[in-house]
Amino acid sequence: MTRTSDQLSLSLRLKDATHTLHEDLDKGIMAHGLFSSSEKYRNFVKLQYLFHRDVNAAYNHVQLVEIIPDLAARNRFAHVCQDMQDLGLPFPDEETTLDIPDASTAAGWLYVAEGSKLGANFLMKLVENLGFTESFGARHLAADPGGRGASWNAFKSAIDHAGFDPVLAATGARAGFLRVKNYMTAPGPLSAVSA
């Protein structure tokens, strides 16, 4: 018997809702060759900085800290900032963060940020070839202390059982993927990425 979308867990519904966006973004990142040289990797770190700066506030969301285990400790923004410093990259002048009042939409954004940690296992191998490590230049790609799989499963379990609004969560997840894509393709701090 086939399950309807109403019977799917929230994490599976978010996966379905963002599948095409996720694939397009992954292909775009690899097409830009962001792991083909140290200089292009610097553009990837700038991209990561912008996204994690935006999603930073969601890791302190008053409702989510009660629902998602070790939420504040999961936040990689400080690690990205350290990577920026390691690589001698200037911080953008404008400092913005998302204002996401409802927990369901925030959970969708976090789905994007937390899910990217799984793919970071593959990316870590690529950046090691460029001379960067979990302690220099690629700190934000390191696994959470409990391991990538265990961390992701704990996150999924938390959001699957929290009773979040699936429509709002999907809206947040799609917005998260689109935000990264827009940073990658728009002129500005990352214009070198599109070159």
N, C-alpha and C positions, 0 to 999 in steps of 0.2 A: 504494500500500500504506500502511495506517495504522500509525503507530508506536505501540508499547505504551509505558506509563509507564516501563518498565525501559530503554527505548531513548532516552528523553528526557534532555537534559542536566540537571544539578542545578538550574540557574537556571530552566529551563522547568518542572521539577517543582515548584519552590517557587512559581512564578507560578500554576500550576494549583491547588496546595494552599491558596493564600491569596486566590484571586481574589474570592470572596464577601466575606471579611473586609475586603479592601482596598477594594472598592467601597462597602461599608457605612460604613467609616470616612471615606472621601472625601465621601460624601453627608452624613454627620453633621457634618463640619467645615463644609461649605458651608451646611447647614441652620441652623447656629448663627450664621451671618453673621459669622464671625470676621475677615473682611476688609472689613466694612462701615463700621467706624469705628476711630479710633485706640484707643479704650478696649477694644473687642472684640479688636483685634489684640494688645493686651497680654495678654489671656487665652490667645491662641494661643502667644505667646512663653513663658508660664508652662508650658503644655502641653509645648512643645518642650524646655524646661529639664528637666522631670521625666523625660521619655523619654531624653534624651541623658545625663542624670546616671546613669540606670540602665544604659545600654548602654556607658558610658564605658570600663569595664574590658575589654570585648571588643576594643577597639582596641589593647590592650596584651597580648592573649593570646599567650603564649609560642610556641605553634605557628603561630598565624595570621600573626604578623609575618614569619614565614619564607615564607609562601605568597602573601599578598596584597600587591601592590606599594604602597609608601608608606602602609602601614596607619595608622601614628600620625598622619601628616599629613592623613589623610582625616577625622579626628575633629573634629566641630563643637562639642563641648561648651564649649570655651573661647570660641568665637564666641557661643554662646547666652548664656553668662555675661556677656559684654560687652554683648550686647543687653539683658539684664535691667538692667544698670547704666545703659545709655543711657536706658532707659525709666523709671528710678527705681523699679523693682520690687524688693521685698524677697525675699531668698532664703528658701526654706522652712527651718524649724528642723531637721527630720529630714533627715539625709544618708544615703542608701542607694545601694548599687550592686549590680548582679547578680553572683552568684558562679556562673559557668558553667564547670565544670571541663573539659568535653569540647569539642573544637574544632568538631565538627559542629553542635552546638546553637548555639554562639557564631556560627558562620557564618550560621545562620538568622536570628539577631537582626540581624547586620550587613546581611543582605539587605534587611531592612526599612529600616534607617537609610540605607544607601547608595542604595536605590531611591527614597527620598523626595526625593533631590536632583534627580531628573528633573522631578518635579512642581513643585519649587521654582522652576523657570523661569517657570511660569505665575503662581505666587504672588508672585514678585518684582514682576511688573507691577502686581498689585493693591496691594501695599504701597507702591509708589512713588506711587500716587495718594493715599496717606495721608501722604506726606512722609517716608517712611523709605527708606534706601538701604543699599547694601553696606558703607558705612562708618559708618552710624548706625542702630541699631535693627533692621536686617535683615541683619546680617553673616552669620548662620547660613544664610541663603537664597542666598548667593553661590555661584557655580560653583567647582568645584575648579580649580586653575591650568591644567590641561590641557584644560578644557572638560567639560561635563556628559556628552556622549555618549561621548567617549574614556575618561573616568574610569569610567563605568558598564560599558563593554565590557571594560575591563581587569579590573574586579572580577569580572564574570561569568566571564570566561575563567579567572581564577585559581580560583574555587570549582568551576567545571565540571571542571577537570582535577586537583583535589586529592585525589579519592577519599574525600570526606566521606560519612558515613552519611546517605542521603537521608531516612530516617525521623526521625532525630534533628534534621537540619537543618530539616525541615518543622515539627517540633514547636517549634523555636526561632523560626521565622518566624511561625507562628501566634500564639505567645506574645507576640511583639513587637507585632503588630497589636492583640491583645487588651489589652495593657498600655496602649497609647495610648487605645484606646476606653474602658477603665476609668477612666483619668485624666480623660477628657473628661466622663464621665457621673456619676462618684462625687462625693458631697459632700466638701468640704474646700477645698484651695487653689484649685481651679478651679470652685467652686460657681457663680461668676458666669457661667461658660461655658454652663451649662445653663439660665440664666435666660431 
